């Protein structure tokens, strides 16, 4: 069963977050041979707005990082959106690990530098 994790993103600001994936017994999952996808949409049934870059930073210990560059967060619409993290494992099973809201807010300062 997927865990809920809500995210707040400021437009134009670099975003990253690290997760350690664990099974129901709280044992870390070796994600070495996993393929990940993490996407933002208005709702589950609507089209893709932006995808996170997912990096396995310590695959054997289940550690992954989600990242979105400032240029990409700048393109996000202000408001409450939806996101989730799914993966296909080495047995071709697809599972959803995380889901939640993405609250996108405007940055006060100009985030485009010369």
VMD Tcl script that builds the backbone (N, CA, C; Angstrom):
set m [mol new atoms 342]
animate dup $m
set s [atomselect $m all]
$s set {name element resname resid chain x y z} {
  {N N UNK 1 A 0.838 -1.180 0.000}
  {CA C UNK 1 A 0.000 0.000 0.000}
  {C C UNK 1 A 0.882 1.242 0.000}
  {N N UNK 2 A 0.532 2.196 -0.821}
  {CA C UNK 2 A 1.309 3.434 -0.959}
  {C C UNK 2 A 1.132 4.329 0.271}
  {N N UNK 3 A 2.181 5.061 0.585}
  {CA C UNK 3 A 2.151 6.017 1.684}
  {C C UNK 3 A 1.885 7.410 1.131}
  {N N UNK 4 A 1.172 8.220 1.906}
  {CA C UNK 4 A 0.873 9.585 1.496}
  {C C UNK 4 A 2.004 10.522 1.918}
  {N N UNK 5 A 2.426 11.372 0.969}
  {CA C UNK 5 A 3.456 12.372 1.241}
  {C C UNK 5 A 3.127 13.611 0.422}
  {N N UNK 6 A 2.730 14.675 1.098}
  {CA C UNK 6 A 2.385 15.919 0.413}
  {C C UNK 6 A 3.635 16.776 0.226}
  {N N UNK 7 A 3.680 17.472 -0.904}
  {CA C UNK 7 A 4.845 18.253 -1.311}
  {C C UNK 7 A 4.436 19.713 -1.505}
  {N N UNK 8 A 5.333 20.622 -1.147}
  {CA C UNK 8 A 5.151 22.049 -1.442}
  {C C UNK 8 A 6.302 22.482 -2.340}
  {N N UNK 9 A 5.966 23.115 -3.458}
  {CA C UNK 9 A 6.967 23.576 -4.418}
  {C C UNK 9 A 6.739 25.061 -4.694}
  {N N UNK 10 A 7.822 25.834 -4.650}
  {CA C UNK 10 A 7.779 27.244 -5.030}
  {C C UNK 10 A 8.200 27.345 -6.492}
  {N N UNK 11 A 7.410 28.065 -7.287}
  {CA C UNK 11 A 7.721 28.235 -8.713}
  {C C UNK 11 A 9.102 28.854 -8.888}
  {N N UNK 12 A 9.880 28.266 -9.802}
  {CA C UNK 12 A 11.196 28.794 -10.120}
  {C C UNK 12 A 12.301 28.373 -9.178}
  {N N UNK 13 A 11.963 27.620 -8.128}
  {CA C UNK 13 A 12.937 27.187 -7.122}
  {C C UNK 13 A 13.239 25.704 -7.314}
  {N N UNK 14 A 14.524 25.366 -7.259}
  {CA C UNK 14 A 14.954 23.964 -7.361}
  {C C UNK 14 A 14.302 23.154 -6.247}
  {N N UNK 15 A 13.791 21.980 -6.591}
  {CA C UNK 15 A 13.144 21.103 -5.606}
  {C C UNK 15 A 13.835 19.750 -5.604}
  {N N UNK 16 A 14.128 19.246 -4.403}
  {CA C UNK 16 A 14.584 17.861 -4.290}
  {C C UNK 16 A 14.186 17.310 -2.927}
  {N N UNK 17 A 13.963 16.016 -2.909}
  {CA C UNK 17 A 13.609 15.321 -1.674}
  {C C UNK 17 A 14.118 13.890 -1.790}
  {N N UNK 18 A 14.558 13.341 -0.667}
  {CA C UNK 18 A 15.104 11.991 -0.626}
  {C C UNK 18 A 14.176 11.088 0.170}
  {N N UNK 19 A 13.985 9.875 -0.323}
  {CA C UNK 19 A 13.155 8.872 0.342}
  {C C UNK 19 A 13.939 7.578 0.496}
  {N N UNK 20 A 13.644 6.845 1.553}
  {CA C UNK 20 A 14.126 5.474 1.719}
  {C C UNK 20 A 12.901 4.569 1.635}
  {N N UNK 21 A 12.861 3.728 0.614}
  {CA C UNK 21 A 11.710 2.854 0.403}
  {C C UNK 21 A 11.843 1.589 1.236}
  {N N UNK 22 A 10.743 1.253 1.944}
  {CA C UNK 22 A 10.708 0.079 2.806}
  {C C UNK 22 A 9.454 -0.737 2.513}
  {N N UNK 23 A 9.518 -2.023 2.809}
  {CA C UNK 23 A 8.347 -2.872 2.624}
  {C C UNK 23 A 7.435 -2.779 3.851}
  {N N UNK 24 A 6.364 -3.576 3.871}
  {CA C UNK 24 A 5.384 -3.526 4.956}
  {C C UNK 24 A 5.994 -3.882 6.311}
  {N N UNK 25 A 7.095 -4.624 6.302}
  {CA C UNK 25 A 7.791 -5.000 7.539}
  {C C UNK 25 A 8.866 -3.982 7.925}
  {N N UNK 26 A 8.911 -2.855 7.207}
  {CA C UNK 26 A 9.860 -1.770 7.427}
  {C C UNK 26 A 11.308 -2.161 7.118}
  {N N UNK 27 A 11.467 -3.147 6.224}
  {CA C UNK 27 A 12.786 -3.543 5.739}
  {C C UNK 27 A 13.045 -2.781 4.447}
  {N N UNK 28 A 14.253 -2.206 4.319}
  {CA C UNK 28 A 14.553 -1.444 3.107}
  {C C UNK 28 A 14.466 -2.347 1.875}
  {N N UNK 29 A 14.046 -1.755 0.765}
  {CA C UNK 29 A 13.882 -2.477 -0.492}
  {C C UNK 29 A 15.089 -2.194 -1.375}
  {N N UNK 30 A 15.747 -3.231 -1.845}
  {CA C UNK 30 A 16.848 -3.078 -2.794}
  {C C UNK 30 A 16.230 -2.707 -4.139}
  {N N UNK 31 A 16.448 -1.486 -4.588}
  {CA C UNK 31 A 15.818 -0.984 -5.821}
  {C C UNK 31 A 16.793 -0.956 -6.997}
  {N N UNK 32 A 17.850 -1.724 -6.893}
  {CA C UNK 32 A 18.888 -1.729 -7.930}
  {C C UNK 32 A 18.312 -1.939 -9.327}
  {N N UNK 33 A 17.417 -2.897 -9.478}
  {CA C UNK 33 A 16.865 -3.224 -10.800}
  {C C UNK 33 A 15.465 -2.651 -11.018}
  {N N UNK 34 A 15.113 -1.624 -10.288}
  {CA C UNK 34 A 13.802 -0.998 -10.426}
  {C C UNK 34 A 13.873 0.164 -11.421}
  {N N UNK 35 A 12.759 0.399 -12.085}
  {CA C UNK 35 A 12.587 1.565 -12.948}
  {C C UNK 35 A 11.491 2.423 -12.333}
  {N N UNK 36 A 11.777 3.700 -12.126}
  {CA C UNK 36 A 10.843 4.592 -11.431}
  {C C UNK 36 A 10.220 5.616 -12.358}
  {N N UNK 37 A 9.031 6.063 -11.953}
  {CA C UNK 37 A 8.351 7.167 -12.611}
  {C C UNK 37 A 7.619 7.956 -11.521}
  {N N UNK 38 A 7.809 9.276 -11.523}
  {CA C UNK 38 A 7.114 10.165 -10.591}
  {C C UNK 38 A 6.600 11.351 -11.389}
  {N N UNK 39 A 5.283 11.520 -11.379}
  {CA C UNK 39 A 4.658 12.530 -12.236}
  {C C UNK 39 A 3.707 13.421 -11.460}
  {N N UNK 40 A 3.556 14.645 -11.963}
  {CA C UNK 40 A 2.591 15.607 -11.431}
  {C C UNK 40 A 1.487 15.786 -12.459}
  {N N UNK 41 A 0.244 15.714 -11.980}
  {CA C UNK 41 A -0.938 15.944 -12.817}
  {C C UNK 41 A -1.951 16.748 -12.004}
  {N N UNK 42 A -2.958 17.288 -12.687}
  {CA C UNK 42 A -4.034 17.967 -11.940}
  {C C UNK 42 A -4.801 16.951 -11.097}
  {N N UNK 43 A -5.130 15.827 -11.711}
  {CA C UNK 43 A -5.785 14.687 -11.067}
  {C C UNK 43 A -5.255 13.438 -11.754}
  {N N UNK 44 A -5.503 12.298 -11.173}
  {CA C UNK 44 A -4.976 11.040 -11.718}
  {C C UNK 44 A -5.370 10.822 -13.173}
  {N N UNK 45 A -6.573 11.224 -13.544}
  {CA C UNK 45 A -7.075 10.928 -14.893}
  {C C UNK 45 A -6.715 11.987 -15.937}
  {N N UNK 46 A -5.979 13.028 -15.541}
  {CA C UNK 46 A -5.634 14.088 -16.490}
  {C C UNK 46 A -4.211 13.907 -17.019}
  {N N UNK 47 A -3.836 14.736 -17.969}
  {CA C UNK 47 A -2.532 14.620 -18.615}
  {C C UNK 47 A -1.374 15.058 -17.732}
  {N N UNK 48 A -0.205 14.617 -18.120}
  {CA C UNK 48 A 1.031 14.936 -17.416}
  {C C UNK 48 A 1.319 16.434 -17.481}
  {N N UNK 49 A 1.652 17.007 -16.330}
  {CA C UNK 49 A 2.103 18.399 -16.283}
  {C C UNK 49 A 3.631 18.430 -16.289}
  {N N UNK 50 A 4.253 17.731 -15.378}
  {CA C UNK 50 A 5.716 17.624 -15.296}
  {C C UNK 50 A 6.072 16.311 -14.609}
  {N N UNK 51 A 7.247 15.794 -14.943}
  {CA C UNK 51 A 7.770 14.595 -14.285}
  {C C UNK 51 A 9.007 14.969 -13.479}
  {N N UNK 52 A 9.173 14.325 -12.336}
  {CA C UNK 52 A 10.385 14.462 -11.549}
  {C C UNK 52 A 11.486 13.611 -12.173}
  {N N UNK 53 A 12.718 14.010 -11.969}
  {CA C UNK 53 A 13.849 13.136 -12.249}
  {C C UNK 53 A 14.022 12.278 -11.004}
  {N N UNK 54 A 14.053 10.956 -11.186}
  {CA C UNK 54 A 14.226 10.039 -10.065}
  {C C UNK 54 A 15.615 9.417 -10.176}
  {N N UNK 55 A 16.404 9.563 -9.114}
  {CA C UNK 55 A 17.759 9.031 -9.086}
  {C C UNK 55 A 17.888 8.056 -7.918}
  {N N UNK 56 A 18.464 6.893 -8.195}
  {CA C UNK 56 A 18.764 5.926 -7.135}
  {C C UNK 56 A 20.109 6.327 -6.540}
  {N N UNK 57 A 20.094 6.930 -5.349}
  {CA C UNK 57 A 21.333 7.422 -4.742}
  {C C UNK 57 A 22.030 6.357 -3.908}
  {N N UNK 58 A 21.301 5.385 -3.411}
  {CA C UNK 58 A 21.847 4.233 -2.674}
  {C C UNK 58 A 20.866 3.087 -2.887}
  {N N UNK 59 A 20.913 2.513 -4.079}
  {CA C UNK 59 A 19.899 1.543 -4.517}
  {C C UNK 59 A 19.769 0.348 -3.584}
  {N N UNK 60 A 20.869 -0.211 -3.122}
  {CA C UNK 60 A 20.828 -1.396 -2.261}
  {C C UNK 60 A 20.056 -1.111 -0.978}
  {N N UNK 61 A 20.136 0.133 -0.496}
  {CA C UNK 61 A 19.446 0.521 0.736}
  {C C UNK 61 A 18.139 1.263 0.484}
  {N N UNK 62 A 17.635 1.194 -0.758}
  {CA C UNK 62 A 16.327 1.749 -1.077}
  {C C UNK 62 A 16.235 3.252 -1.115}
  {N N UNK 63 A 17.361 3.947 -1.257}
  {CA C UNK 63 A 17.361 5.412 -1.213}
  {C C UNK 63 A 17.258 5.986 -2.624}
  {N N UNK 64 A 16.253 6.832 -2.809}
  {CA C UNK 64 A 16.050 7.507 -4.086}
  {C C UNK 64 A 15.874 8.998 -3.842}
  {N N UNK 65 A 16.122 9.783 -4.885}
  {CA C UNK 65 A 15.913 11.229 -4.811}
  {C C UNK 65 A 14.990 11.649 -5.942}
  {N N UNK 66 A 14.009 12.475 -5.617}
  {CA C UNK 66 A 13.171 13.122 -6.619}
  {C C UNK 66 A 13.678 14.537 -6.759}
  {N N UNK 67 A 13.786 14.996 -8.018}
  {CA C UNK 67 A 14.329 16.330 -8.262}
  {C C UNK 67 A 13.594 16.993 -9.406}
  {N N UNK 68 A 13.459 18.313 -9.300}
  {CA C UNK 68 A 12.922 19.118 -10.386}
  {C C UNK 68 A 13.680 20.444 -10.390}
  {N N UNK 69 A 14.250 20.775 -11.531}
  {CA C UNK 69 A 15.021 22.013 -11.660}
  {C C UNK 69 A 14.113 23.233 -11.576}
  {N N UNK 70 A 14.697 24.355 -11.206}
  {CA C UNK 70 A 13.936 25.590 -11.094}
  {C C UNK 70 A 13.229 25.975 -12.386}
  {N N UNK 71 A 13.870 25.753 -13.525}
  {CA C UNK 71 A 13.235 26.065 -14.814}
  {C C UNK 71 A 11.979 25.229 -15.019}
  {N N UNK 72 A 11.968 24.016 -14.476}
  {CA C UNK 72 A 10.794 23.152 -14.601}
  {C C UNK 72 A 9.702 23.515 -13.594}
  {N N UNK 73 A 10.101 23.880 -12.371}
  {CA C UNK 73 A 9.076 24.283 -11.400}
  {C C UNK 73 A 8.419 25.590 -11.820}
  {N N UNK 74 A 9.152 26.424 -12.544}
  {CA C UNK 74 A 8.603 27.685 -13.041}
  {C C UNK 74 A 7.412 27.443 -13.968}
  {N N UNK 75 A 7.410 26.301 -14.655}
  {CA C UNK 75 A 6.335 25.979 -15.597}
  {C C UNK 75 A 5.105 25.368 -14.922}
  {N N UNK 76 A 5.182 25.057 -13.634}
  {CA C UNK 76 A 4.039 24.453 -12.943}
  {C C UNK 76 A 2.947 25.491 -12.699}
  {N N UNK 77 A 1.682 25.100 -12.826}
  {CA C UNK 77 A 0.596 26.029 -12.499}
  {C C UNK 77 A 0.445 26.160 -10.982}
  {N N UNK 78 A 0.094 27.356 -10.531}
  {CA C UNK 78 A -0.157 27.578 -9.111}
  {C C UNK 78 A -1.428 26.839 -8.714}
  {N N UNK 79 A -1.399 26.220 -7.544}
  {CA C UNK 79 A -2.571 25.516 -7.040}
  {C C UNK 79 A -2.186 24.172 -6.444}
  {N N UNK 80 A -3.210 23.362 -6.203}
  {CA C UNK 80 A -3.002 22.036 -5.629}
  {C C UNK 80 A -3.139 21.001 -6.737}
  {N N UNK 81 A -2.075 20.250 -6.933}
  {CA C UNK 81 A -2.012 19.220 -7.963}
  {C C UNK 81 A -1.842 17.866 -7.279}
  {N N UNK 82 A -1.682 16.811 -8.065}
  {CA C UNK 82 A -1.490 15.468 -7.523}
  {C C UNK 82 A -0.180 14.889 -8.044}
  {N N UNK 83 A 0.422 13.997 -7.278}
  {CA C UNK 83 A 1.644 13.320 -7.712}
  {C C UNK 83 A 1.657 11.905 -7.159}
  {N N UNK 84 A 2.453 11.053 -7.786}
  {CA C UNK 84 A 2.751 9.757 -7.201}
  {C C UNK 84 A 4.069 9.224 -7.729}
  {N N UNK 85 A 4.546 8.184 -7.052}
  {CA C UNK 85 A 5.787 7.504 -7.419}
  {C C UNK 85 A 5.449 6.040 -7.644}
  {N N UNK 86 A 5.692 5.562 -8.862}
  {CA C UNK 86 A 5.471 4.158 -9.188}
  {C C UNK 86 A 6.786 3.549 -9.662}
  {N N UNK 87 A 6.874 2.227 -9.559}
  {CA C UNK 87 A 8.091 1.545 -9.988}
  {C C UNK 87 A 7.741 0.179 -10.547}
  {N N UNK 88 A 8.563 -0.235 -11.494}
  {CA C UNK 88 A 8.491 -1.603 -12.004}
  {C C UNK 88 A 9.720 -2.327 -11.464}
  {N N UNK 89 A 9.488 -3.471 -10.802}
  {CA C UNK 89 A 10.614 -4.191 -10.220}
  {C C UNK 89 A 11.193 -5.203 -11.204}
  {N N UNK 90 A 12.178 -5.956 -10.761}
  {CA C UNK 90 A 12.856 -6.903 -11.648}
  {C C UNK 90 A 11.990 -8.098 -12.019}
  {N N UNK 91 A 10.826 -8.255 -11.393}
  {CA C UNK 91 A 9.868 -9.312 -11.752}
  {C C UNK 91 A 8.737 -8.735 -12.605}
  {N N UNK 92 A 8.915 -7.511 -13.101}
  {CA C UNK 92 A 7.932 -6.808 -13.931}
  {C C UNK 92 A 6.630 -6.500 -13.199}
  {N N UNK 93 A 6.686 -6.411 -11.876}
  {CA C UNK 93 A 5.522 -6.006 -11.085}
  {C C UNK 93 A 5.575 -4.497 -10.899}
  {N N UNK 94 A 4.437 -3.854 -11.126}
  {CA C UNK 94 A 4.358 -2.398 -10.976}
  {C C UNK 94 A 3.656 -2.092 -9.666}
  {N N UNK 95 A 4.309 -1.248 -8.866}
  {CA C UNK 95 A 3.747 -0.871 -7.565}
  {C C UNK 95 A 3.813 0.651 -7.405}
  {N N UNK 96 A 2.853 1.145 -6.643}
  {CA C UNK 96 A 2.865 2.570 -6.290}
  {C C UNK 96 A 3.359 2.673 -4.858}
  {N N UNK 97 A 4.395 3.498 -4.634}
  {CA C UNK 97 A 5.008 3.617 -3.320}
  {C C UNK 97 A 4.585 4.870 -2.562}
  {N N UNK 98 A 4.424 5.973 -3.278}
  {CA C UNK 98 A 4.077 7.239 -2.641}
  {C C UNK 98 A 3.049 7.977 -3.484}
  {N N UNK 99 A 2.243 8.795 -2.842}
  {CA C UNK 99 A 1.278 9.642 -3.532}
  {C C UNK 99 A 0.968 10.834 -2.639}
  {N N UNK 100 A 0.372 11.863 -3.224}
  {CA C UNK 100 A -0.048 12.993 -2.409}
  {C C UNK 100 A -0.364 14.220 -3.228}
  {N N UNK 101 A -0.546 15.318 -2.516}
  {CA C UNK 101 A -0.797 16.615 -3.131}
  {C C UNK 101 A 0.525 17.324 -3.379}
  {N N UNK 102 A 0.536 18.152 -4.404}
  {CA C UNK 102 A 1.642 19.078 -4.655}
  {C C UNK 102 A 1.030 20.471 -4.605}
  {N N UNK 103 A 1.411 21.246 -3.622}
  {CA C UNK 103 A 0.940 22.624 -3.527}
  {C C UNK 103 A 2.000 23.530 -4.146}
  {N N UNK 104 A 1.630 24.188 -5.232}
  {CA C UNK 104 A 2.563 25.057 -5.952}
  {C C UNK 104 A 2.202 26.507 -5.652}
  {N N UNK 105 A 3.217 27.273 -5.212}
  {CA C UNK 105 A 3.004 28.685 -4.898}
  {C C UNK 105 A 3.967 29.549 -5.699}
  {N N UNK 106 A 3.574 30.800 -5.905}
  {CA C UNK 106 A 4.431 31.769 -6.595}
  {C C UNK 106 A 5.579 32.173 -5.679}
  {N N UNK 107 A 6.740 32.373 -6.253}
  {CA C UNK 107 A 7.851 32.964 -5.522}
  {C C UNK 107 A 7.707 34.474 -5.598}
  {N N UNK 108 A 8.037 35.164 -4.521}
  {CA C UNK 108 A 7.923 36.613 -4.502}
  {C C UNK 108 A 9.039 37.241 -5.332}
  {N N UNK 109 A 10.256 36.757 -5.143}
  {CA C UNK 109 A 11.397 37.293 -5.877}
  {C C UNK 109 A 11.454 36.702 -7.268}
  {N N UNK 110 A 12.017 37.460 -8.201}
  {CA C UNK 110 A 12.225 36.975 -9.554}
  {C C UNK 110 A 13.243 35.834 -9.482}
  {N N UNK 111 A 12.917 34.681 -10.055}
  {CA C UNK 111 A 13.810 33.523 -9.976}
  {C C UNK 111 A 14.595 33.301 -11.260}
  {N N UNK 112 A 14.468 34.221 -12.219}
  {CA C UNK 112 A 15.231 34.113 -13.476}
  {C C UNK 112 A 16.435 35.038 -13.352}
  {N N UNK 113 A 17.622 34.436 -13.341}
  {CA C UNK 113 A 18.853 35.204 -13.221}
  {C C UNK 113 A 19.524 35.329 -14.573}
  {N N UNK 114 A 20.209 36.467 -14.805}
  {CA C UNK 114 A 20.876 36.664 -16.102}
  {C C UNK 114 A 22.004 35.683 -16.318}
}
mol reanalyze $m
mol bondsrecalc $m
mol representation Tube
mol addrep $m
